[in-house]
Amino acid sequence: MFESSHNSSIVEGVTRINRRSLLNRWCMGFGGLAFNAMLSEISRAQSTALNPLAPRNGHLKARAKRIIFLFMHGGPSHVDLFDPKPALTRYDGQEPPFERTRVKFGKRGNLLKSPWTFRPTGDSGIPMSSLWKNLPEVADELCMLHGLCDTNVAHGGACMKLFTGSESLIRPSMGSWVSYGLGTENQNLPSFITICPTSLHGGVDNFGSAFLPNIHQGVPLGTPGYPNTPAADARFEFLQNETRTRKQQRFLLDQLKRINEQHQLKVGRNPQIEARIQSFEMAFRMQTEAPEAMNLEQESAATLELYGYNDPTTKNFAHQLLLARRFSERGVRFVQVSHAGSLPFNNEQWDQHSYIKKGHEINVGQIDKPITGFIKDLRQRGLLEDTLVLWGGEFGRTPTAQVGNPETIGRDHHPDGFTMFMAGGGVKGGFRYGQTDDFGYYAIDGRMTIHDLHATMLHILGLDHESLTYQYGGRDFRLTDVHGSVATDILA
């Protein structure tokens, strides 16, 4: 009830209030709410500025806390690993009955059946080729994504698209975006580590932070190169200082920090200087924690056997996966592991333009048992529930042969339909999402572009891909640019 006078009164237990008092009280209430929200944002911004790697909540309820990306460099063949196509067997050697894309990398011939047979695996019946001897044991943990598409036909552009969301411009990598959005749970280790990266097809830009603060870039374990560093020899560069004690290093860092802070008081805040200070501090703290995290002597004999660490064929990748698990359980937010493939056979990565049978046999033989043991180990430690494992390459391979010597037959690059898989992290296990056509050429159902993959990955971590932005050069940037849809059907 309202009165026209300036006074409010209480009549028979009812508060009478005029319009001016009502508006005054309401405005103050809304103003208070806005002010509190503004203070919260300022507090968060100040906290982020002081410690850009402080753990933060996302925009949504998270299904996973961290990601481990198993990158198969070169392009695994979906039609030879996870996506059986009986039509390839029926029409082997014949001209494809569909229109091919005009953009291609090599000269493509007729249809080529898979050298391997397929069988259903696990209770879910997920098909896998006979190449996989161990992975069927964890088939019911896997969420197969059969509709990946829309990458570049060349390795360089496709890798850039997969890692950064752009195939032509330098952009922050997906691990850097995750670090920027969520920080890390361990202040003594980087938020983003890449294990044994190669220097090909994007090189350091594939784990770089571009215009994001430098503290969010991936820290390589092993010097990027080609071939990539053997896991047993991989080290963080400049981790140890043999000429000064920790006390002396602490004193020098404190003095350097003081000089930098004085400089900023004169010229204003400089994010690059702040990031450099943070990187020095991180390097100092890593001296204590990183060696312990990398010490595989702490692993039991049973665990080493589970990963295939004692087998020369699987030891290198097993070593990488053991490190990935140890970093992840210590709070590292994003860990990337690279498999560069069958170099002993003189082939580059999974890139079998020739010798598809021999090359894929070698590659799968190197990763099959380690990945199976890795997933089992994450599950029994309770880590799989809040860890998203992502497996895949920058594209697949054609269901047609590449023209060349029939005795050394292979397949060309194929970005129009291929397979990746996820495990853990709130995705459906024993589930197949998406579909390619009868010949495995085009993704026709459940199509998932790289932008869609990134949007889904961020969603699982509790990050809205449209809200995770960073202003640079006068506009807001994001990992998914102006694209991306979350594949909600794969969420458990």
C-alpha positions as a printed Julia matrix, in Angstrom:
492×3 Matrix{Float64}:
  0.0     0.0     0.0
  1.43    3.39   -1.0
  0.82    6.98    0.23
  1.55   10.26   -1.51
  3.21   11.84    1.56
  6.96   11.64    2.18
  6.46    9.79    5.47
  5.89    6.1     5.93
  3.93    4.74    8.84
  2.67    1.51   10.32
 -1.08    1.11   10.44
 -2.62   -2.01   11.93
  0.61   -3.98   11.4
  0.92   -2.96    7.75
  3.89   -0.84    6.65
  2.76    2.08    4.54
  5.55    3.36    2.32
  5.55    6.08   -0.31
  6.9     5.77   -3.84
 10.05    7.78   -3.13
 10.96    5.65   -0.12
 10.24    2.49   -2.03
 12.42    3.47   -4.98
 15.16    4.7    -2.64
 15.22    1.43   -0.74
 15.02   -0.71   -3.88
 17.75    1.21   -5.67
 20.01    0.95   -2.67
 19.31   -2.78   -2.59
 20.08   -3.26   -6.28
 23.06   -0.99   -5.95
 24.31   -3.04   -3.05
 23.96   -6.23   -5.03
 25.79   -4.72   -8.0
 28.48   -3.32   -5.74
 29.0    -6.68   -4.07
 29.24   -8.37   -7.47
 31.7    -5.72   -8.64
 33.81   -6.2    -5.52
 33.8    -9.94   -6.15
 35.02   -9.43   -9.71
 37.7    -7.0    -8.56
 38.81   -9.42   -5.88
 39.0   -12.25   -8.41
 40.92  -10.08  -10.88
 43.38   -9.03   -8.19
 43.8   -12.64   -7.07
 44.42  -13.7   -10.66
 46.92  -10.9   -11.17
 48.8   -11.84   -8.02
 48.71  -15.55   -8.81
 47.54  -16.35  -12.36
 47.76  -20.09  -11.65
 45.54  -20.02   -8.55
 42.84  -22.73   -8.84
 39.55  -21.3   -10.03
 36.03  -22.52  -10.57
 34.62  -22.55  -14.07
 31.28  -21.27  -15.32
 29.49  -24.62  -15.02
 29.48  -27.71  -12.87
 32.63  -29.58  -13.87
 32.64  -33.27  -14.72
 36.44  -33.43  -14.84
 39.26  -31.53  -13.16
 42.02  -32.23  -15.65
 42.82  -33.48  -19.16
 45.37  -35.92  -20.51
 45.66  -35.71  -24.29
 47.26  -38.67  -26.06
 48.28  -37.22  -29.41
 48.91  -39.67  -32.25
 51.0   -37.52  -34.56
 50.47  -38.14  -38.26
 46.91  -39.39  -38.64
 45.78  -42.87  -37.47
 43.55  -44.74  -39.92
 40.01  -44.92  -38.53
 38.94  -47.56  -41.07
 41.78  -49.82  -39.89
 41.4   -49.27  -36.16
 37.86  -48.49  -34.94
 35.45  -47.89  -37.82
 34.78  -51.12  -39.76
 33.43  -50.75  -43.29
 32.24  -54.0   -44.91
 31.67  -52.05  -48.14
 35.43  -51.55  -48.43
 35.87  -55.32  -48.51
 33.06  -55.84  -51.04
 34.3   -53.14  -53.4
 38.03  -53.45  -52.79
 40.03  -52.13  -55.74
 37.05  -50.45  -57.4
 36.47  -46.79  -58.2
 34.67  -45.05  -55.29
 30.93  -44.58  -55.97
 30.91  -41.16  -54.27
 32.19  -37.7   -55.06
 35.56  -37.01  -53.49
 36.64  -33.71  -52.05
 38.74  -31.7   -54.46
 41.29  -30.67  -51.84
 43.74  -33.5   -51.27
 47.32  -34.05  -50.27
 48.5   -37.01  -52.36
 47.27  -38.83  -55.46
 44.4   -41.09  -54.47
 43.46  -44.36  -56.11
 40.64  -46.87  -55.69
 39.0   -48.29  -52.58
 41.27  -50.28  -50.27
 39.92  -52.82  -47.78
 41.44  -53.05  -44.34
 44.15  -55.71  -43.88
 42.61  -56.54  -40.48
 39.35  -58.05  -39.35
 37.07  -56.41  -36.79
 35.25  -57.85  -33.8
 32.93  -56.45  -31.1
 34.66  -55.86  -27.77
 33.48  -55.44  -24.19
 29.89  -55.72  -23.02
 29.09  -52.68  -25.16
 30.27  -54.37  -28.36
 32.51  -51.52  -29.5
 34.23  -52.72  -32.7
 38.02  -52.83  -32.81
 40.35  -54.29  -35.4
 42.49  -57.33  -34.71
 45.44  -54.96  -34.34
 44.32  -54.22  -30.79
 45.3   -57.08  -28.46
 44.83  -55.31  -25.11
 42.57  -52.29  -25.58
 39.39  -54.43  -25.75
 39.88  -54.99  -22.01
 38.83  -51.38  -21.38
 36.35  -51.05  -24.25
 33.51  -50.24  -21.86
 35.41  -47.19  -20.58
 35.71  -45.67  -24.06
 33.48  -43.09  -25.71
 34.16  -43.41  -29.43
 33.77  -40.25  -31.53
 33.32  -41.38  -35.13
 32.23  -38.08  -36.71
 35.35  -35.93  -36.38
 35.85  -33.69  -39.4
 36.81  -30.28  -40.7
 40.57  -30.15  -40.23
 43.17  -29.08  -42.77
 44.37  -31.7   -45.27
 48.04  -30.94  -44.47
 49.76  -31.84  -41.2
 50.79  -28.29  -40.35
 47.36  -26.72  -40.72
 45.57  -29.71  -39.19
 47.83  -29.75  -36.12
 47.39  -26.01  -35.63
 43.61  -26.41  -35.9
 43.58  -29.28  -33.41
 45.83  -27.59  -30.88
 44.81  -23.94  -31.22
 41.5   -23.78  -33.07
 43.07  -21.93  -36.02
 44.82  -23.47  -39.01
 46.57  -20.33  -40.18
 47.06  -17.83  -37.34
 49.08  -18.06  -34.14
 46.58  -18.59  -31.34
 46.8   -19.89  -27.74
 46.83  -23.68  -27.49
 43.96  -25.53  -25.86
 46.13  -26.41  -22.85
 46.89  -22.72  -22.37
 43.19  -21.84  -22.48
 42.47  -24.49  -19.84
 45.28  -23.13  -17.66
 43.98  -19.58  -18.12
 40.44  -20.62  -17.23
 41.08  -22.91  -14.28
 44.61  -22.34  -12.99
 46.21  -25.37  -11.37
 45.89  -27.4    -8.19
 49.65  -27.54   -7.58
 51.61  -24.31   -7.38
 54.92  -26.19   -7.51
 54.37  -27.62  -10.98
 53.27  -26.01  -14.25
 49.58  -26.05  -15.05
 50.32  -27.41  -18.54
 53.03  -29.96  -19.37
 53.75  -31.5   -22.77
 55.75  -34.74  -22.64
 58.24  -35.45  -25.44
 56.77  -33.05  -28.03
 57.97  -33.04  -31.61
 59.14  -29.92  -33.45
 57.18  -30.72  -36.61
 53.91  -29.28  -37.92
 53.51  -26.32  -35.61
 56.25  -27.14  -33.13
 56.24  -24.94  -30.03
 53.12  -23.08  -31.22
 51.16  -26.28  -30.56
 51.7   -25.73  -26.84
 52.28  -21.98  -26.83
 50.2   -19.32  -25.11
 50.34  -16.71  -27.97
 48.72  -13.55  -26.55
 47.68  -15.17  -23.25
 50.1   -14.5   -20.36
 53.26  -16.58  -20.79
 52.72  -18.42  -17.52
 49.95  -20.42  -19.28
 52.14  -21.85  -22.06
 52.97  -25.54  -22.02
 56.26  -26.52  -20.39
 58.02  -29.2   -22.46
 59.46  -32.24  -20.72
 62.13  -33.1   -23.26
 63.49  -30.69  -25.84
 61.11  -30.41  -28.83
 62.74  -32.07  -31.81
 62.41  -34.67  -34.51
 62.46  -37.41  -33.63
 61.15  -36.46  -30.24
 63.21  -37.05  -27.09
 63.16  -40.63  -25.72
 61.09  -40.57  -22.53
 63.92  -41.91  -20.37
 66.07  -38.92  -21.4
 63.36  -36.26  -21.11
 64.18  -33.47  -18.66
 62.88  -30.02  -17.85
 65.47  -27.58  -19.17
 67.45  -25.52  -16.66
 65.72  -27.18  -13.7
 68.89  -27.64  -11.68
 71.43  -24.97  -10.77
 74.73  -26.57   -9.87
 76.54  -23.27   -9.2
 74.29  -21.78   -6.48
 72.5   -23.09   -3.41
 68.74  -22.76   -3.05
 69.29  -20.04   -0.45
 71.4   -18.05   -2.9
 68.83  -18.57   -5.67
 66.04  -17.38   -3.35
 68.0   -14.23   -2.53
 68.64  -13.46   -6.21
 65.0   -14.04   -7.15
 63.82  -11.75   -4.36
 66.17   -9.0    -5.54
 65.09   -9.46   -9.17
 61.44   -9.33   -8.15
 62.05   -6.12   -6.18
 63.76   -4.47   -9.17
 60.94   -5.49  -11.5
 58.29   -4.22   -9.1
 60.09   -0.89   -8.77
 60.22   -0.65  -12.56
 56.49   -1.26  -12.78
 55.81    1.5   -10.24
 57.5     3.9   -12.64
 56.12    2.75  -15.97
 52.89    1.02  -14.96
 51.74   -2.58  -14.84
 53.32   -4.83  -17.46
 51.74   -8.28  -17.85
 54.85   -9.61  -19.59
 57.06   -8.67  -16.67
 54.58  -10.16  -14.2
 54.45  -13.37  -16.21
 58.25  -13.5   -16.28
 58.4   -13.07  -12.49
 55.86  -15.88  -12.1
 57.88  -18.14  -14.43
 61.04  -17.58  -12.38
 59.14  -18.42   -9.2
 57.65  -21.53  -10.79
 61.08  -22.73  -11.97
 62.41  -22.28   -8.43
 59.59  -24.26   -6.85
 59.81  -27.0    -9.5
 63.33  -27.87   -8.35
 61.83  -29.62   -5.33
 58.68  -31.22   -6.72
 59.45  -32.11  -10.35
 62.26  -34.65   -9.65
 60.03  -36.48   -7.2
 57.12  -36.51   -9.66
 59.38  -37.98  -12.35
 60.88  -40.7   -10.15
 59.48  -43.96  -11.55
 61.42  -45.96   -8.96
 58.48  -45.24   -6.67
 56.23  -47.33   -8.93
 55.53  -50.93   -7.97
 56.64  -53.84  -10.11
 52.99  -54.68  -10.76
 52.27  -51.16  -12.04
 55.29  -51.17  -14.34
 54.17  -54.51  -15.74
 50.62  -53.21  -16.2
 51.9   -50.41  -18.45
 54.32  -52.63  -20.4
 57.34  -50.79  -19.01
 59.52  -53.91  -19.05
 58.97  -54.61  -22.76
 61.39  -52.77  -25.1
 58.58  -52.33  -27.66
 56.24  -50.54  -25.27
 58.68  -49.08  -22.73
 59.01  -45.6   -24.22
 55.27  -44.87  -24.4
 54.7   -46.61  -21.07
 57.25  -44.23  -19.53
 55.39  -41.24  -20.95
 52.03  -42.44  -19.63
 53.42  -43.14  -16.18
 54.73  -39.58  -16.09
 51.37  -38.27  -17.3
 49.56  -40.08  -14.5
 52.06  -38.9   -11.87
 51.8   -35.26  -13.0
 48.01  -35.43  -13.16
 47.56  -36.9    -9.7
 49.76  -34.08   -8.39
 47.38  -31.46   -9.73
 48.7   -30.56  -13.19
 45.67  -29.36  -15.12
 46.6   -30.35  -18.7
 49.1   -33.03  -19.73
 49.89  -33.76  -23.35
 51.65  -36.95  -24.47
 52.92  -37.31  -28.05
 53.42  -40.57  -29.9
 55.57  -39.98  -32.96
 55.21  -43.48  -34.31
 57.19  -46.04  -36.23
 60.53  -44.31  -36.73
 62.49  -47.58  -36.54
 60.63  -48.53  -39.73
 61.63  -45.26  -41.4
 58.08  -43.86  -41.46
 57.07  -40.48  -40.07
 54.61  -40.76  -37.15
 51.3   -42.44  -38.1
 51.67  -40.99  -41.59
 51.6   -44.17  -43.65
 51.32  -42.96  -47.23
 53.04  -46.28  -47.88
 53.36  -49.5   -45.89
 50.07  -48.91  -44.06
 50.03  -52.47  -42.77
 53.59  -52.56  -41.46
 53.48  -49.01  -40.09
 50.21  -49.37  -38.17
 51.29  -52.74  -36.77
 54.37  -51.09  -35.3
 52.49  -48.07  -33.98
 49.66  -49.99  -32.33
 52.18  -52.44  -30.91
 53.93  -49.54  -29.16
 50.81  -48.02  -27.56
 48.26  -50.82  -27.1
 49.35  -52.24  -23.75
 50.49  -48.9   -22.26
 47.14  -47.19  -22.94
 45.19  -50.17  -21.65
 47.24  -50.29  -18.45
 47.03  -46.52  -18.12
 43.21  -46.5   -18.21
 43.04  -49.42  -15.77
 45.45  -47.66  -13.44
 43.48  -44.4   -13.51
 40.31  -46.33  -12.76
 41.7   -48.29   -9.79
 43.22  -45.12   -8.29
 39.91  -43.26   -8.59
 41.42  -40.76  -11.03
 39.38  -41.72  -14.09
 36.23  -40.24  -12.58
 37.55  -36.69  -12.75
 40.16  -37.02  -15.5
 39.25  -36.66  -19.17
 41.46  -38.79  -21.43
 41.43  -37.79  -25.1
 43.06  -39.94  -27.82
 43.52  -39.07  -31.48
 45.48  -37.46  -34.29
 45.1   -34.4   -36.47
 43.02  -36.32  -39.06
 42.35  -39.87  -40.29
 43.33  -41.67  -43.47
 41.47  -42.22  -46.71
 39.45  -45.39  -47.37
 41.16  -45.34  -50.76
 44.72  -46.32  -51.56
 47.37  -43.78  -52.35
 48.66  -44.31  -55.86
 52.09  -45.89  -55.84
 53.85  -49.23  -55.66
 51.2   -51.93  -54.93
 53.72  -53.71  -52.7
 54.1   -50.66  -50.44
 50.5   -49.5   -50.48
 49.29  -46.83  -48.05
 46.57  -44.24  -47.46
 46.49  -40.45  -47.84
 45.52  -37.77  -45.28
 41.79  -37.6   -44.57
 40.09  -34.71  -42.7
 36.49  -35.35  -43.79
 35.58  -38.1   -41.33
 37.7   -39.86  -38.72
 37.72  -41.24  -35.17
 38.96  -40.09  -31.78
 38.0   -41.41  -28.37
 37.5   -40.13  -24.84
 37.48  -41.92  -21.51
 36.6   -40.93  -17.94
 35.69  -37.37  -17.06
 31.91  -37.75  -17.09
 31.56  -39.11  -20.64
 29.58  -42.23  -21.46
 31.68  -45.39  -21.45
 31.05  -48.12  -24.02
 29.37  -45.53  -26.23
 29.65  -44.71  -29.94
 28.84  -41.22  -31.12
 28.75  -40.14  -34.72
 29.03  -42.08  -37.94
 30.8   -41.98  -41.28
 29.25  -43.18  -44.53
 29.42  -46.78  -45.76
 32.96  -46.29  -46.98
 34.31  -44.19  -44.09
 34.79  -41.11  -46.25
 32.37  -38.46  -44.98
 31.11  -37.86  -41.43
 27.34  -38.03  -41.86
 25.93  -38.24  -38.33
 27.07  -36.72  -35.06
 29.5   -34.55  -36.99
 32.04  -33.02  -34.65
 34.28  -30.28  -35.95
 37.43  -29.37  -34.06
 35.58  -26.35  -32.67
 32.86  -28.71  -31.41
 35.51  -30.94  -29.85
 37.04  -27.97  -28.04
 33.63  -26.7   -26.88
 32.78  -30.15  -25.51
 36.15  -30.56  -23.82
 35.83  -27.17  -22.1
 32.24  -27.94  -21.07
 33.38  -31.15  -19.37
 35.87  -29.05  -17.39
 33.11  -26.66  -16.36
 34.07  -23.91  -18.81
 31.59  -22.25  -21.17
 33.51  -21.9   -24.43
 31.6   -18.72  -25.29
 32.48  -17.09  -21.96
 36.14  -18.12  -21.8
 37.52  -15.05  -23.57
 40.59  -12.85  -23.56
 40.74   -9.36  -25.0
 43.6    -8.75  -27.37
 44.02   -6.33  -30.24
 40.69   -4.66  -29.56
 38.49   -7.76  -29.61
 37.59  -10.76  -27.47
 39.18  -14.04  -28.52
 38.26  -17.57  -27.52
 39.48  -21.07  -28.33
 36.44  -21.79  -30.49
 36.47  -18.39  -32.25
 32.8   -17.82  -33.24
 31.98  -21.51  -33.64
 31.49  -24.62  -31.56
 28.63  -26.69  -30.13
 28.78  -29.0   -27.12
 28.1   -32.69  -27.91
 25.76  -33.18  -24.95
 24.82  -36.71  -26.08
 28.19  -38.08  -24.95
 27.86  -36.77  -21.38
 27.1   -39.33  -18.69
